[in-house]
Amino acid sequence: MAEKVALVESFLNCHVCSETFRDPVSLSCNHSFCSSCLKTFWEQAKNKNCPTCKRKSSKEHFVNFDLKQLADSFAGRQKTGSPESEKEDKKLESEKGEKNVDVVCSKHPEVPTLFCEDEQRAVCPVCEFSLHQSHKVVPVEQAVGGLKDQLKSDLKSLQDKRDKYKQVKKTYNEVVEHSKKQLLSTERQIRAEFNKLQQFLKEEEESRLAALREEEEQKGKTLGREMKMIEEQISSLSDSISAVEEELQKHNVPFLSSYKATQTRARVQSSVSDPQLVSGALIDVAKHLGNLSFRVWEKMKEKVHFSPVILDPNTADPILYLSDDLTSVRRGDTNQQLPDNPERCSKYAIVLGSEGFSSGKHSWEVEVGDHPDWIIGLAKESVDRKGEILSASPENGIWGLWHRDGRYTNGASQTVTVKKSLQRIRVQLDYDRGEVSFYHPEDMTHICTHKDTFTEKLFPYFGIGKAGDAKTADISVMFREGGEV
């Protein structure tokens, strides 16, 4: 018995004052101390760390009434120290071992049969019942049954909440993995595009250097011919000069007999026109360097393609497959493994443009070929991307032109008449006037127009059905021309 008392005493002793708890408080780390001891310790330490484990308290501390009741009861028994109290202890311990129940009263350790709903605790039916006459008191079994039902409902809510968090975590993991794939794929495509540009620039550089070398070679040949002629004239003149100088050294009679021929030769050569420098002998540097970057850029524009609408792969339904340049889309036979991120259209085969419009005029062309099932147009940013859209209509935030079963409609169940099957359509948005129009691009024949009041950003919208035996089954939508109008 003494060993048990010592064990209980150590459990009920404050680690600061080493005495039985007085108004004990428990910290978030589950260590307990006398309220006054803890306050004094914190004032001296100038922090709110636990005196035992040194962890910072993470919540407000209040008096632990269960521990206080136990400590006060223990302190009272220690004061009496009577054999009767020891017998009572033995009796209580025996009953606890046999019945394994919680005691709600130190004087009457019987199994509690009543529960006070006002105070939310079991009460002693002997000494406390009179204190709860004005309260709602029910049998313990009834209270436990009701409270367990409530707790089961709370458990179900917690499990549902956990399942939702697990699903979001799963989606985040899918997003992380897909982002890694996007990184590698996008890096590959960026490198490929720049390799094309670098190859073009390399070829253009070699072409212009070759033109420069060719000009230098041609002008070098011209200068060589001129130099050769000059050298021949210099040699001939030098011979004549030597002949005249030699003639001047002769005596009178020999001079008179030979000077005439020498003089005639000298006068013929002196009458030859003076040599002239050929113009344009230098390389035309201005021709090679003038506006070089601009002229290369102008030529480069013929090699590259601009699309006014770029498809956003993060919005595409998993059944849709986009081209590398994000300007065409086709419907596949199987779904891709893509994360169900908030932007993605996951109910129907739909993809949106990457850029939205909230003002101004914009237009682009869509090539549908002989694809039998499609809808093109614009959709508001908040369009339902996950649920059941009953129809692609203005009421649901979609302003489009629909083709199905050989019939054209405006998305509001109204048939649109066309002179011939549409292979390509021009989509035109005038946001400020509230108009979405469709035209035949060859002669700008009007097809139909939606008029509405737009209050949010609009995005190009494309819905793709099954291609069947159509020739354009692989590439169902392509952008050719367009831009602001």
C-alpha positions as CSV (number, residue, x, y, z in Angstrom):
1,M,0.0,0.0,0.0
2,A,2.8,2.4,0.8
3,E,4.4,1.9,-2.6
4,K,1.0,2.7,-4.3
5,V,0.6,5.8,-2.2
6,A,4.2,6.9,-3.1
7,L,3.4,6.3,-6.8
8,V,0.2,8.3,-6.6
9,E,1.9,11.0,-4.7
10,S,4.6,11.3,-7.3
11,F,1.9,11.6,-10.0
12,L,0.1,14.3,-8.0
13,N,3.2,16.3,-7.1
14,C,4.0,19.6,-8.9
15,H,7.5,19.5,-10.6
16,V,8.2,23.0,-9.5
17,C,7.3,23.0,-5.7
18,S,7.4,19.2,-5.3
19,E,4.2,19.3,-3.3
20,T,0.7,18.0,-4.0
21,F,-1.0,20.1,-6.8
22,R,-2.9,23.2,-5.8
23,D,-5.2,24.4,-8.6
24,P,-3.3,22.3,-11.2
25,V,-3.1,23.5,-14.8
26,S,-2.1,21.3,-17.8
27,L,0.0,22.6,-20.7
28,S,-0.3,21.4,-24.4
29,C,2.6,19.1,-23.8
30,N,0.5,17.3,-21.0
31,H,2.8,18.3,-18.1
32,S,0.9,19.8,-15.1
33,F,1.9,22.3,-12.5
34,C,0.4,24.4,-9.7
35,S,-1.2,27.5,-11.2
36,S,0.8,29.8,-9.0
37,C,4.1,27.9,-9.4
38,L,3.8,28.0,-13.2
39,K,3.0,31.8,-13.2
40,T,6.0,32.5,-10.9
41,F,8.3,30.3,-13.1
42,W,7.2,32.0,-16.3
43,E,7.8,35.5,-14.7
44,Q,11.3,34.5,-13.7
45,A,12.1,32.8,-17.0
46,K,10.6,35.6,-19.0
47,N,9.0,33.1,-21.5
48,K,6.2,30.6,-21.5
49,N,8.1,27.3,-21.9
50,C,7.2,24.2,-20.0
51,P,9.5,23.9,-16.9
52,T,9.9,20.2,-17.6
53,C,10.3,19.7,-21.4
54,K,11.0,23.4,-22.3
55,R,8.4,23.3,-25.1
56,K,6.5,26.6,-25.7
57,S,2.9,26.4,-24.6
58,S,0.7,26.4,-27.7
59,K,-2.7,27.1,-26.0
60,E,-4.3,28.8,-23.1
61,H,-4.1,26.9,-19.9
62,F,-7.0,26.4,-17.5
63,V,-7.4,24.6,-14.2
64,N,-7.6,20.9,-14.7
65,F,-10.6,20.2,-12.4
66,D,-10.4,16.4,-12.7
67,L,-6.7,16.5,-11.5
68,K,-7.6,19.2,-8.9
69,Q,-10.4,16.9,-7.5
70,L,-8.0,13.9,-7.4
71,A,-5.2,16.0,-5.8
72,D,-7.5,17.6,-3.2
73,S,-9.0,14.2,-2.3
74,F,-5.5,12.7,-2.0
75,A,-4.3,15.6,0.2
76,G,-7.4,15.1,2.5
77,R,-6.7,11.4,3.0
78,Q,-3.1,12.0,3.7
79,K,-4.1,14.4,6.5
80,T,-6.4,11.9,8.1
81,G,-3.9,9.0,7.8
82,S,-6.3,6.8,9.6
83,P,-6.6,3.0,9.3
84,E,-10.2,3.5,8.2
85,S,-9.1,5.6,5.2
86,E,-6.6,2.8,4.3
87,K,-9.4,0.3,4.4
88,E,-11.6,2.5,2.3
89,D,-8.7,2.8,-0.2
90,K,-8.5,-1.0,-0.4
91,K,-12.2,-1.3,-0.9
92,L,-12.2,1.3,-3.7
93,E,-9.2,-0.4,-5.4
94,S,-10.9,-3.7,-5.2
95,E,-14.1,-2.4,-6.7
96,K,-12.2,-0.6,-9.4
97,G,-10.4,-3.8,-10.3
98,E,-13.6,-5.9,-10.4
99,K,-15.9,-3.4,-12.2
100,N,-13.3,-1.3,-14.1
101,V,-15.6,1.8,-13.9
102,D,-15.0,5.5,-13.4
103,V,-15.8,6.8,-9.9
104,V,-17.7,10.1,-9.9
105,C,-17.8,10.4,-6.1
106,S,-15.1,9.6,-3.5
107,K,-17.7,8.9,-0.9
108,H,-20.1,6.8,-3.0
109,P,-18.1,4.8,-5.5
110,E,-21.1,3.1,-7.0
111,V,-21.5,2.8,-10.7
112,P,-23.1,6.1,-11.9
113,T,-26.6,5.6,-13.3
114,L,-27.6,9.3,-14.0
115,F,-26.3,11.9,-16.4
116,C,-26.9,15.6,-16.2
117,E,-27.4,17.0,-19.8
118,D,-27.2,20.6,-18.5
119,E,-23.7,20.1,-17.1
120,Q,-22.8,17.2,-19.4
121,R,-21.5,14.9,-16.8
122,A,-22.4,11.8,-14.7
123,V,-23.7,12.6,-11.2
124,C,-23.6,10.7,-7.9
125,P,-27.2,9.5,-7.3
126,V,-26.7,9.8,-3.5
127,C,-25.1,13.1,-2.7
128,E,-25.5,15.1,-5.9
129,F,-29.0,14.2,-7.1
130,S,-30.7,17.0,-5.1
131,L,-28.3,19.5,-6.7
132,H,-29.6,18.6,-10.2
133,Q,-33.4,18.5,-9.5
134,S,-33.9,21.6,-11.8
135,H,-31.6,20.1,-14.5
136,K,-32.4,17.6,-17.2
137,V,-31.2,14.3,-15.8
138,V,-31.5,11.1,-17.8
139,P,-30.3,7.5,-17.3
140,V,-26.6,7.0,-18.2
141,E,-27.6,4.4,-20.9
142,Q,-29.9,6.8,-22.6
143,A,-27.3,9.6,-22.5
144,V,-24.5,7.3,-23.7
145,G,-26.7,6.1,-26.6
146,G,-27.5,9.6,-27.8
147,L,-24.0,10.9,-27.3
148,K,-22.5,7.9,-29.2
149,D,-25.0,8.6,-32.1
150,Q,-23.8,12.2,-32.1
151,L,-20.2,11.1,-32.0
152,K,-20.8,8.6,-34.8
153,S,-22.2,11.4,-36.9
154,D,-19.2,13.5,-36.0
155,L,-16.9,10.5,-37.0
156,K,-18.7,10.2,-40.3
157,S,-18.2,14.0,-41.0
158,L,-14.5,13.6,-40.1
159,Q,-14.1,10.6,-42.3
160,D,-15.8,12.4,-45.2
161,K,-13.6,15.4,-44.7
162,R,-10.5,13.3,-44.6
163,D,-11.6,11.5,-47.8
164,K,-12.0,14.9,-49.5
165,Y,-8.5,16.0,-48.3
166,K,-7.1,12.6,-49.5
167,Q,-8.7,13.2,-52.9
168,V,-7.3,16.7,-53.1
169,K,-3.9,15.3,-52.1
170,K,-4.2,12.7,-54.8
171,T,-5.0,15.4,-57.4
172,Y,-2.0,17.5,-56.2
173,N,0.2,14.5,-56.6
174,E,-1.1,14.0,-60.1
175,V,-0.6,17.7,-60.8
176,V,3.0,17.4,-59.6
177,E,3.7,14.4,-61.8
178,H,2.0,16.0,-64.8
179,S,3.9,19.2,-64.3
180,K,7.2,17.3,-64.5
181,K,6.0,15.8,-67.8
182,Q,4.9,19.3,-69.0
183,L,8.4,20.6,-68.1
184,L,10.2,18.0,-70.2
185,S,7.8,18.2,-73.1
186,T,7.8,22.0,-73.2
187,E,11.6,22.2,-72.9
188,R,11.8,19.8,-75.8
189,Q,9.5,21.9,-78.0
190,I,11.2,25.2,-77.0
191,R,14.6,23.7,-78.0
192,A,13.1,22.4,-81.3
193,E,11.6,25.8,-82.1
194,F,14.9,27.6,-81.4
195,N,16.8,25.0,-83.3
196,K,14.7,25.9,-86.3
197,L,15.3,29.6,-85.8
198,Q,19.0,29.0,-85.3
199,Q,19.2,26.9,-88.4
200,F,17.4,29.6,-90.4
201,L,19.8,32.2,-89.0
202,K,22.8,30.0,-89.7
203,E,21.7,29.5,-93.3
204,E,20.9,33.2,-93.7
205,E,24.4,34.0,-92.3
206,E,26.1,31.7,-94.7
207,S,24.1,33.0,-97.6
208,R,25.0,36.6,-96.9
209,L,28.7,35.8,-96.3
210,A,28.7,33.9,-99.6
211,A,27.2,37.0,-101.3
212,L,29.9,39.1,-99.7
213,R,32.7,36.8,-100.8
214,E,31.3,36.6,-104.3
215,E,31.2,40.4,-104.7
216,E,34.8,40.6,-103.4
217,E,35.9,37.9,-105.9
218,Q,34.2,39.7,-108.9
219,K,35.6,43.1,-108.0
220,G,39.0,41.5,-107.4
221,K,39.0,40.1,-110.9
222,T,38.1,43.6,-112.3
223,L,40.8,45.2,-110.3
224,G,43.3,42.5,-111.5
225,R,42.5,43.3,-115.2
226,E,42.9,47.0,-114.6
227,M,46.2,46.5,-112.7
228,K,47.6,44.3,-115.5
229,M,46.7,46.9,-118.2
230,I,48.4,49.6,-116.0
231,E,51.5,47.6,-115.6
232,E,51.7,46.9,-119.3
233,Q,51.4,50.7,-120.0
234,I,54.0,51.5,-117.4
235,S,56.4,48.9,-119.0
236,S,55.9,50.4,-122.5
237,L,56.3,53.9,-121.3
238,S,59.5,52.9,-119.4
239,D,60.9,51.4,-122.7
240,S,60.1,54.6,-124.6
241,I,61.7,56.8,-121.9
242,S,64.8,54.7,-122.0
243,A,64.9,55.0,-125.8
244,V,64.6,58.7,-125.7
245,E,67.2,59.0,-123.0
246,E,69.6,56.9,-125.1
247,E,68.9,58.9,-128.2
248,L,69.8,62.1,-126.3
249,Q,73.2,60.7,-125.6
250,K,74.2,60.3,-129.3
251,H,76.5,62.7,-131.3
252,N,75.2,65.0,-133.9
253,V,75.3,62.9,-137.1
254,P,74.1,59.6,-135.5
255,F,71.4,61.6,-133.6
256,L,70.1,63.2,-136.8
257,S,69.9,59.8,-138.6
258,S,67.8,58.1,-135.8
259,Y,65.9,60.6,-133.7
260,K,62.8,60.7,-136.0
261,A,61.6,57.2,-135.2
262,T,62.3,57.6,-131.5
263,Q,60.3,60.9,-131.4
264,T,57.4,59.4,-133.3
265,R,57.2,56.5,-130.8
266,A,57.4,58.9,-127.9
267,R,54.6,61.2,-129.3
268,V,52.3,58.2,-130.0
269,Q,52.6,57.0,-126.4
270,S,52.3,60.5,-125.0
271,S,49.0,60.9,-126.8
272,V,47.4,57.9,-125.1
273,S,44.7,59.0,-122.6
274,D,45.6,59.3,-118.9
275,P,44.7,56.3,-116.8
276,Q,41.4,56.5,-114.8
277,L,40.4,54.6,-111.6
278,V,37.4,52.3,-112.0
279,S,34.5,53.4,-109.8
280,G,32.7,50.8,-107.6
281,A,35.9,48.9,-107.0
282,L,35.2,48.8,-103.2
283,I,32.8,46.3,-101.6
284,D,29.3,47.7,-101.2
285,V,29.3,47.5,-97.4
286,A,26.1,49.4,-97.1
287,K,24.3,46.8,-99.2
288,H,25.4,44.0,-96.9
289,L,25.0,45.7,-93.6
290,G,22.2,48.2,-94.1
291,N,19.1,47.2,-92.0
292,L,20.6,43.7,-91.8
293,S,18.6,42.6,-88.8
294,F,15.4,44.1,-90.1
295,R,15.8,42.4,-93.5
296,V,16.6,39.1,-91.9
297,W,13.5,39.5,-89.6
298,E,11.3,40.3,-92.6
299,K,12.5,37.2,-94.3
300,M,12.0,35.2,-91.0
301,K,8.4,36.3,-90.9
302,E,7.8,34.3,-94.1
303,K,9.0,31.2,-92.3
304,V,7.0,31.4,-89.1
305,H,3.3,31.3,-88.4
306,F,1.2,33.5,-86.0
307,S,-2.0,32.2,-84.5
308,P,-4.4,34.7,-82.8
309,V,-5.7,31.9,-80.7
310,I,-3.7,29.4,-78.7
311,L,-5.4,26.4,-77.1
312,D,-4.9,25.9,-73.4
313,P,-3.9,22.3,-72.7
314,N,-4.7,22.8,-69.0
315,T,-8.4,23.2,-69.9
316,A,-8.7,20.3,-72.4
317,D,-10.8,17.3,-71.6
318,P,-8.6,14.1,-71.4
319,I,-10.2,12.7,-74.6
320,L,-8.7,15.6,-76.6
321,Y,-5.2,15.6,-78.1
322,L,-3.6,18.9,-78.9
323,S,-0.9,19.6,-81.5
324,D,2.6,20.6,-80.3
325,D,2.1,24.2,-81.4
326,L,-1.3,24.2,-79.6
327,T,-3.2,25.4,-82.7
328,S,-5.1,22.2,-83.5
329,V,-7.0,19.6,-81.7
330,R,-8.4,16.1,-82.3
331,R,-10.6,13.7,-80.4
332,G,-8.9,10.5,-79.5
333,D,-10.3,7.0,-78.6
334,T,-9.0,6.9,-75.0
335,N,-8.7,9.3,-72.2
336,Q,-5.2,10.6,-71.2
337,Q,-4.0,10.4,-67.7
338,L,-4.4,14.1,-66.7
339,P,-5.0,15.7,-63.4
340,D,-8.5,17.0,-62.7
341,N,-7.3,20.6,-62.0
342,P,-9.9,23.4,-61.5
343,E,-9.4,24.8,-65.0
344,R,-10.0,21.5,-66.9
345,C,-13.2,20.7,-68.7
346,S,-13.8,17.2,-67.5
347,K,-17.4,16.4,-68.5
348,Y,-17.4,17.0,-72.2
349,A,-14.8,17.0,-75.1
350,I,-14.1,20.8,-74.7
351,V,-11.0,22.9,-74.8
352,L,-10.7,26.7,-74.3
353,G,-8.3,29.3,-75.7
354,S,-5.4,30.4,-73.5
355,E,-6.2,34.1,-73.7
356,G,-9.5,35.7,-72.8
357,F,-11.0,39.0,-73.9
358,S,-12.7,41.6,-71.9
359,S,-12.8,44.5,-74.4
360,G,-12.2,45.4,-78.0
361,K,-12.7,43.5,-81.3
362,H,-11.1,40.2,-82.1
363,S,-11.4,37.6,-84.8
364,W,-9.9,34.3,-86.0
365,E,-10.6,31.5,-88.4
366,V,-11.4,27.9,-87.7
367,E,-10.9,25.1,-90.2
368,V,-13.4,22.3,-89.6
369,G,-13.1,20.5,-92.9
370,D,-15.7,17.8,-93.2
371,H,-15.8,17.0,-89.4
372,P,-19.4,16.1,-88.6
373,D,-19.7,17.2,-85.0
374,W,-18.3,20.4,-83.5
375,I,-19.2,23.6,-81.8
376,I,-17.1,26.8,-81.9
377,G,-17.5,30.2,-80.4
378,L,-16.8,31.9,-77.0
379,A,-17.6,31.0,-73.4
380,K,-17.5,33.1,-70.3
381,E,-14.7,32.5,-67.8
382,S,-17.1,31.0,-65.2
383,V,-18.7,28.5,-67.5
384,D,-19.4,25.2,-65.8
385,R,-16.4,23.0,-66.7
386,K,-17.3,20.0,-64.5
387,G,-21.0,19.6,-64.3
388,E,-23.9,18.8,-66.6
389,I,-24.3,21.6,-69.2
390,L,-27.7,20.8,-70.7
391,S,-26.9,22.9,-73.9
392,A,-24.1,25.0,-75.2
393,S,-26.4,28.1,-75.2
394,P,-26.1,31.8,-74.2
395,E,-28.1,30.9,-71.1
396,N,-25.2,28.7,-70.0
397,G,-22.6,31.3,-70.9
398,I,-21.7,29.9,-74.4
399,W,-22.2,31.8,-77.6
400,G,-21.4,29.5,-80.5
401,L,-22.2,27.8,-83.9
402,W,-23.0,24.1,-83.7
403,H,-22.8,21.5,-86.4
404,R,-24.3,18.0,-85.8
405,D,-26.1,15.5,-88.0
406,G,-25.6,17.7,-91.1
407,R,-27.5,20.6,-89.4
408,Y,-26.2,24.0,-88.3
409,T,-27.7,25.6,-85.2
410,N,-26.8,28.7,-83.1
411,G,-26.7,26.9,-79.8
412,A,-30.2,28.2,-78.9
413,S,-32.0,25.4,-80.9
414,Q,-32.4,27.7,-83.9
415,T,-31.4,26.3,-87.3
416,V,-28.9,28.3,-89.3
417,T,-29.1,28.2,-93.1
418,V,-25.9,28.1,-95.1
419,K,-25.5,28.0,-98.9
420,K,-22.9,25.3,-98.8
421,S,-21.1,23.1,-96.3
422,L,-18.7,25.1,-94.2
423,Q,-15.1,24.1,-94.4
424,R,-13.8,27.1,-92.6
425,I,-15.5,29.7,-90.4
426,R,-14.5,33.2,-89.2
427,V,-15.4,33.9,-85.6
428,Q,-15.6,37.6,-84.8
429,L,-16.1,39.2,-81.3
430,D,-17.1,42.8,-80.6
431,Y,-17.0,42.7,-76.8
432,D,-18.1,46.3,-76.3
433,R,-21.1,46.0,-78.6
434,G,-22.0,42.6,-77.1
435,E,-21.8,40.7,-80.4
436,V,-20.4,37.3,-81.4
437,S,-20.7,36.7,-85.2
438,F,-19.8,34.0,-87.6
439,Y,-18.9,34.5,-91.3
440,H,-17.8,32.5,-94.3
441,P,-14.2,33.7,-94.8
442,E,-14.1,33.4,-98.5
443,D,-16.6,36.2,-99.2
444,M,-17.4,37.2,-95.6
445,T,-21.0,36.0,-96.0
446,H,-22.8,36.4,-92.7
447,I,-23.9,33.2,-91.0
448,C,-25.3,34.3,-87.7
449,T,-24.8,36.7,-84.8
450,H,-25.4,36.4,-81.0
451,K,-26.2,39.7,-79.2
452,D,-25.8,39.9,-75.4
453,T,-24.4,41.9,-72.6
454,F,-21.0,40.6,-71.5
455,T,-20.0,41.0,-67.9
456,E,-16.9,38.9,-67.6
457,K,-13.9,37.7,-69.7
458,L,-14.7,35.5,-72.7
459,F,-12.5,32.7,-74.0
460,P,-12.5,31.0,-77.4
461,Y,-14.5,27.7,-77.0
462,F,-14.2,24.5,-79.0
463,G,-16.3,21.3,-78.5
464,I,-15.3,18.2,-80.6
465,G,-17.5,15.2,-81.2
466,K,-16.6,11.9,-82.9
467,A,-15.2,12.3,-86.4
468,G,-16.4,9.0,-87.7
469,D,-15.3,8.5,-91.4
470,A,-14.4,12.2,-91.9
471,K,-11.2,13.0,-93.7
472,T,-10.3,15.5,-91.0
473,A,-10.6,13.0,-88.2
474,D,-7.1,13.6,-86.9
475,I,-7.0,17.4,-87.1
476,S,-10.4,18.7,-86.4
477,V,-9.8,22.3,-85.7
478,M,-7.0,24.6,-87.1
479,F,-6.3,28.3,-87.0
480,R,-5.1,29.9,-90.1
481,E,-5.7,33.7,-90.1
482,G,-7.2,36.3,-87.9
483,G,-6.3,38.9,-85.2
484,E,-7.8,42.1,-84.2
485,V,-10.3,43.7,-86.6
